[in-house]
Amino acid sequence: MAFGIGNMVQANSVAASLQASFNVTPAVTGVVLAALTAVVIVGGIKRIGQCTEYLVPFMALFYLGGGQWKTRTV
């Protein structure tokens, strides 16, 4: 069910943010995101595991840091 909407919304948000902040065209953002996704998926389950093993700690730090920053600015 989420095949058509799940990740497309996130890629659109990334493209819009990069265009607003750094004037990067959405086409370039789309090609780069598609290439990175293809490299991970073609590598199979081991590559997906390696990628998430690297990304999840940073995601947790950004989440906690964002929560701390938000509570201090309010």
N, C-alpha and C positions, 0 to 999 in steps of 0.2 A: 504494500500500500504506500509506503514512503519512498518508493523508487523514483517517482516523478517529482516529489516535492521535498524530500528530506534534506538532501545535500545541496540542491540547487539554490535554496534560499540562503544558505550560509555562503556559498560562493558568490552570490549576488551581493551580499552584505560586505564581503571582503573587497570585491571590485569597487563598490560604491565608496567605501572608506578610503581605499587607496587613490581613487580618482579625486575625491574631495581634499585629501591631505597632501598628496604628492603629485597630483595631476598625471597619474598613470592610467593609460586607456584601459577600459574593461576587457578589450580583446587580448591585450598582453597578459593581464592578470589571469584570464581564463586559460590561456595556453600554458602558462607556468603552473597553475594549479592542476590542470589536466595531466601535464607531464609528470609532476611529482606524485600524483595519485596513481598513474600508470606504473611508475617504477615500483611503488610499494605493492600494488596489487599483483603485478606480474611476478614478483618475487615469491608469492605464495604466503602461506600461513606463517612461516618462519620470519619472513621479512616484515609482515604486519606486526608480529610479536616484538621484533627488534625495534621497530619504529615506535610502537606504543611504550615499550620499556624506556625509551629515551624521552618521549614527550610528556608522559603522565606526571613525573615529578615537577616539571616546569609548569604544567597546567595547575597543579596544586599550589605552587608558590604564587603564581599570578592570581589565582582565586583568593588566597588568603591575603595577599598584599593589597588587592583591590578592595577587599572588605575592610581592611585596616585604614586604607586611604579614604574610603567613603565615610567611615564613622568619624574621622578627624576633621573632615571638611564640612560636615553638617552642623 
